[in-house]
Amino acid sequence: MSVTDSSSLRDDFANEPPARFWRSLDDLSRTPSFRVKLGREFPDIAARFGRAVGTDRRTALKLLGASLLMAGVAACKAPAGIAPYVDQPENIIPGRPRFFATAMPLDGYAMGVIAESHEGRPTKIEGNPLHPGSLGGTDPIMQASVWSLYDPARSRNVRRGTEISTWDEFLQNLAAVRAAYLPKGGGGLGILIGAETSPTLKRQLAALKAALPGLKVYRHAPLNPPAAAPVPVYDLGKARTILALDGDFLGQGPGKLAYARAFAEGRRVRKASRQMSRLYVIETVPTLTGANADWVRRLKPSAIDGVVQKLLEAMSGSDVSDPDLAPLLADLKAGNAIVVTGPQASPYVQAAAAQLNQRLGAPVRMIAPLEIAGDGDLKALVGDIGAGRIETLLVSGVDPVHSAPAGLDVVSALKRLKALLHHGLHLDATAKLAHWHAPATHYLEAWSDGLAYDGSAGLIQPLIAPLYDSHTLHEIVAALGGDYTAGAHDLVRATWTLLDDAGWTAALKAGRIENTAAARVAPPAPALPAPATQSGGIEVKLVPDPYFRDGAYAPNLPLNELARPLTKLVWGNAAEMAPKTAAALGLKDADEVELVAGGTHLVLPTFIHPGTPEDTIVVALGWGRAYGDGDPVGANAYPLLGQAGPLIVGKTGQRGRLVTVQNDYSMEGRDLIHEVALTEWPGPPPIPEEQPRVMPQWDNPDEAWGMSIDLTSCIGCMACVSACVAENNSPVVGIDEVDRGHDMHWLRVDRYYSGDVNAPETSFQPVPCMQCEDAPCEVVCPVNATVHTHDGLNAQVYNRCVGTRYCSQNCPYKVRRFNFFDYNKDISETSPLSLLMNPDVTVRERGVMEKCTYCVQRIAEARIGGDVADKPIADGTIQTACQQACPTRAITFGNINDKTAKVVAEKAEPTNYAMLAELGTRPRTTYLSKVRNHPEGGSD
Amino acid sequence: MTDRVIAGHPSDREIVGRISSVPLRGRIPRYFWWVFLLFFVIALLFLFSIGWLLIEGIGTIGLEIPAAWGFMIVNTVWWIGIGHAGTLISAILVLLRQNWRNSINRFAEAMTLFAVGIAGLFPILHLGRPQYFYWLLPLPVTHMPWPNWRSPLVWDFFAIATYILVSLMFWYMGLVPDMAVLRDRAQTRGKQIVYGLLSLGWRGSAYHWSRFETSYLLVAALATPLVVSVHSVIALDFTSALIPGYHSTIFPPYFVAGALYSGFAMVFTIAVPLRQFFGFQAFITDRHLDNGAKVMLASGCFVAYGYISEAFFSWYSGDPFERYMMWNRAFGDYSWTFWVMLACNVGLLQFLWFKRVRTNPWLLFVLSLGINIGMWIERYVIVVVSLTRDFVPSMWRNVTPTWVDYSLLLGSLGMFFALMFLFLRVLPAITIFEVEELEHKVEEGKA
């Protein structure tokens, strides 16, 4: 049916079966085919050509002339972007950022954020202090998430097969799907989603299923196995003893930021209070939680059940004489203890943890599962497709071709479908199989909602109109339900009918809806599954990549380049193993290792990672995801997931590529991180900072900025580094450049191991610029490009820098970074990434040195504010990006001339020390010693 | 007679004829041009690498954080060192009235000039933004920062610039009487004009000679402290930095000794083939070789003493960073550089105790090559190896040079030798008037 002239429209009204009954023309006009017509420009002209049988010479010449003319006319249409304001929009002051509360869906759960917007473009994410899942802190993924909004590789168009199409045609197709399945009650139609907690989506899917009872919703979340039983919410704040059983509560899960905060609060040892909790960890892979433990045992995956069983028996009073567990048992029995586990732990361990908590009377609140439960998982979906029960499938937000576990032939199953509709941010492997692809919105351009780890609801509001032809899943589900025009806002608003308009506005402002935390439910029945028996041989343990999660964030390049917290690897995954295991296999770092299990064959570089349990090979999932035209980075380990067959480990004899930003594990006996046992706190006094000096003392009459970093609170999560990158326009340099030591991160978190190489203790140390008072870099710069400011900063003047790099040579902390190339040359004005840049920070050119300046742009902003108000800058007004992002509040920043400032109190602690103080650099950044609470020393 | 500084009894006419025949009549063997072509091609590689570096950026050479200084700084220090021998021969030996210097000072000065010119190029190319190198100058221009006088790089800039200017002046002054000789003997109009302009109207009157002698001595006196000061200032780049391996007070004298050591090695590298191929055996005699080798022996011993004192004080300081630095040099990832350095600079040196070695030109040539390599590696050990292992182990990282590094180093050698060849072709390689004077003095002294 040609869409040509207005008369044919009339025919349409007559011929096209309207959506059942229609009450008005307006109602009728909601049909997708009508909207397609509306979208097409100049139907009359098209009609004439539709009729003409070949164009005559005269018309051809006319058209040629006209097209020339119109090509010029087209330039007269001013793009909306460059038109100056005729009427200044309210509340927008050019140059002054605005902040909005919203939430980022992470593994399906909402993490409350405050997004910073400059003239309508979001540039930076901060944590939302009012949101229970954030409490003001963020993780590295949240910090890097703005990059994903402007990701040049994002899918920009609706596609039909490989051809570019429009959203309206996609809707028309959805209408056809709906029309086809409505008579069958939805039988044969399926929807595949990932982990989702959105109440709106839940409501929509329920409504859709009511209309189409045969519709099936599948859930594919490889990292979050479906939880049928109630899930625990821990209250770590009160605990004196925390036992983590294969539960990485500091590094993973929707509650990690809240847990990390509570954990750190329980361990802030100061003059005023020397209370400190003790963390015991029994785990099967090295995790952030294990790295922060006071007592840690790492066991191969099949061995943990046995140890936990012993622990359970010992707790129930039976006589198990295991001296190794004795201090743990004593502390558990002493009361105020809590046992934490995670969804990746074995079923036995999870059940045992629940039982232990009940016995200990631990502060654990059980709540009903928050995630939308599906009718089946990916395996069920493949089965249903094979059996012909599913013909048409909508896939949203997941890439099952990438993340299919072992033995599941997703590709051929998807190819059997009559219609595959894909909705996602990228043209990934699944999208390339799909008959239709619709680009998804990024959370900063979408309306939605989501639940925090404790069930509190938060609203997701857009800061920017979708950059491309992107839409939310809500709109697609609504269209399947027959509503083709509803916007995501209306759909979300309709979910929250309990809020009046004022309540809605308040919820948007706060970023969360009050009093929506999930109610306590009865704990599960105390049934213990049979523990697994320890098996011999080498086992492989697949873990989510700390930043990519299941692979969703693999296209995020800053996350590719952010060092993994423990391995410090970038741009690729590896087969991580203990030194002993590697020695037994005859492997060295970067040797290629071949993992063969069942029909799967995976080649990875070896990475010797002290602390990995013996006979265990740890491989991160989420890598090797293909999208767009590029090659995947890293190796996809999903085909090993759930592989039952025995694991064969072989050498290929080749060398793989292993890129790390920290080559040395050990502190080499140097006094960089001070550690002190709680019983010996505060330990020997540090080297006095005052050294004989020649140069005159700097005078900072107004402010003197200083920073204190509490190494006990720092959990090494890397949120600060990710925040620094996002705040300071740090470029992504790529694998080759990082490999050559050209990474551009101003802040790094050093990770050192100490003690036994087979059971090492981990220490983290964030290293920003120390802002030395007697800065070695300042003396040697020949052109005064690095100078001391009146408020004690060690400033870097990019315009003056000629690039001798002498400053970096003379920096004992090596915190300066150099633009060896023009790393921003790809970010032209036409690249969406140009919108990402923080306008308060210079984008640096080739050949200049750069470094941390305590976020001098934030200091300048506060000073201007203070000058305008004629008031001194109050303590806490300025937060550096790293400080603001830190989930545990390990970083304190302020004016050390202000004797009431928090940073002064921190620096007055007896454990305060300066790194390499003996060099006489007098750093303004100082550390508080890392306090260890080993059980061997007895409880304090 | 081996200890004569001039072999045979050449007349003035013979001396002038033999020396001036090269620039004037091009009486040079054919293979001269083939060798020149080889060096010229390598010099073109140098220019190509410089172009590549300027267009593609400083990241194309093997630099990183922590080791943000690399081959080019090593090259600078090495080339400056080479230049030092020329100044020592021409200036200090003039003041000390060591007449044996007369026949080798001209090309030693040319060597200085080219070496220092090349050395001065590297720090500029090594900048991240080389187009702004002049910001190191105290120019009263408002858009420019005033230089930071506390920075050794500013001292460096002035030291090298002064050195280039004084060397050029000294070399040119010594050339003026010879230019007049060439002008007078030139048989083509073009040569007469060019050499005539360059001779600045020299007529050879007693008045001229008197003024010349005085001013030559004065410039020699001006150049003499530069032998000590230039390399001392360059050494301060390292001494005043606090990186273990840099932060050492012995560097200024030790660098000067090293400079003389490598500089004399380069003099031999050039003089031995020169006397062979141009038949200058009468002017560059075994006596010259022997004396030069003795200077090498003395400066080499001082360098060896420097190594010992560096090692001793890093132990004696008790400073763990210093101790680790020394351990890393000897046994770390770059330990081979340390041992090659010792073998070349201290091992080969021991042969010079023997007079038979000192007077054997080709043996000296081979030893000189080894010492030149050893001295280059010594600077690599100091500049680069120290940086790869400094204070904070998390930032330790090895550094790999790229093809641009190698081609710049090789290319600079090509450039240097191509310039030397051109110098030999167009200017008198040996000072005519001084050799004549010397011959007269020798004859009269004998008489």
Contacts between the chains, C-beta under 8 A, distances in Angstrom:
chain1	res1	chain2	res2	distance
A	662	B	394	4.8
A	662	B	395	7.8
A	663	B	396	6.0
A	663	B	397	5.9
A	664	B	393	4.2
A	664	B	394	6.3
A	664	B	396	4.9
A	666	B	393	6.5
A	667	B	393	6.0
A	668	B	324	7.0
A	668	B	393	4.8
A	669	B	320	6.8
A	670	B	320	6.7
A	670	B	321	7.8
A	670	B	391	7.4
A	670	B	392	7.8
A	670	B	393	6.7
A	672	B	392	6.4
A	672	B	393	7.9
A	737	B	59	7.5
A	740	B	59	7.9
A	740	B	64	5.7
A	740	B	400	7.8
A	741	B	64	2.9
A	741	B	65	5.6
A	741	B	66	7.4
A	741	B	67	7.7
A	741	B	397	4.8
A	741	B	399	7.1
A	742	B	59	6.6
A	742	B	64	6.3
A	742	B	65	7.4
A	743	B	65	8.0
A	748	B	394	7.2
A	750	B	392	7.2
A	750	B	394	3.8
A	751	B	394	7.5
A	752	B	393	7.6
A	752	B	394	7.2
A	765	B	394	8.0
A	767	B	392	7.4
A	767	B	394	7.5
A	776	B	241	7.5
A	776	B	242	5.5
A	779	B	148	7.8
A	779	B	150	5.0
A	779	B	151	6.7
A	779	B	240	7.7
A	780	B	150	7.7
A	780	B	151	5.0
A	780	B	152	6.6
A	780	B	153	6.8
A	780	B	240	7.3
A	780	B	241	6.7
A	781	B	148	5.7
A	781	B	151	5.8
A	781	B	153	8.0
A	782	B	136	5.1
A	782	B	147	5.8
A	782	B	148	5.7
A	782	B	151	4.2
A	782	B	153	3.9
A	782	B	154	4.6
A	782	B	157	7.0
A	783	B	135	4.8
A	783	B	136	6.4
A	783	B	145	5.0
A	783	B	147	6.4
A	783	B	148	6.6
A	784	B	145	4.7
A	784	B	146	6.7
A	784	B	147	7.3
A	784	B	148	4.6
A	785	B	145	7.1
A	797	B	145	7.9
A	800	B	135	7.4
A	800	B	145	4.8
A	801	B	128	7.0
A	801	B	129	7.2
A	802	B	127	5.1
A	802	B	128	6.7
A	802	B	129	5.1
A	802	B	130	7.9
A	802	B	132	4.6
A	802	B	133	6.6
A	802	B	135	5.5
A	802	B	136	7.5
A	803	B	58	6.8
A	803	B	127	4.8
A	803	B	128	1.9
A	803	B	129	5.0
A	804	B	123	8.0
A	804	B	126	7.6
A	804	B	127	6.1
A	804	B	128	7.6
A	804	B	153	5.7
A	805	B	63	7.5
A	805	B	68	3.8
A	805	B	69	6.6
A	805	B	128	6.9
A	806	B	151	7.2
A	806	B	153	5.8
A	806	B	237	7.7
A	806	B	241	7.7
A	808	B	65	5.9
A	808	B	66	7.6
A	808	B	68	4.8
A	809	B	68	5.8
A	809	B	69	6.0
A	809	B	241	6.1
A	809	B	243	6.4
A	809	B	246	7.8
A	809	B	387	6.6
A	810	B	241	4.8
A	810	B	242	6.2
A	810	B	243	6.8
A	812	B	242	6.4
A	812	B	243	7.6
A	812	B	390	6.8
A	812	B	391	4.3
A	812	B	392	7.1
A	813	B	391	7.3
A	813	B	392	6.0
A	814	B	65	6.0
A	814	B	66	5.0
A	814	B	390	6.9
A	814	B	391	7.7
A	814	B	392	5.9
A	814	B	395	3.9
A	816	B	65	6.9
A	817	B	65	6.2
A	818	B	63	7.9
A	818	B	65	6.4
A	818	B	68	6.2
A	818	B	128	6.7
A	819	B	128	6.9
A	820	B	57	6.5
A	820	B	58	5.8
A	820	B	59	3.0
A	820	B	63	6.6
A	820	B	128	7.9
A	821	B	56	7.9
A	821	B	57	4.8
A	821	B	59	4.3
A	822	B	57	6.9
A	846	B	57	5.3
A	846	B	58	7.7
A	846	B	128	6.9
A	846	B	129	7.5
A	847	B	57	7.1
A	847	B	58	6.1
A	847	B	127	7.0
A	847	B	128	2.8
A	847	B	129	3.9
A	848	B	128	6.0
A	848	B	129	6.8
A	849	B	128	7.3
A	916	B	391	5.8
A	916	B	392	7.8
A	919	B	242	6.2
A	919	B	391	7.7
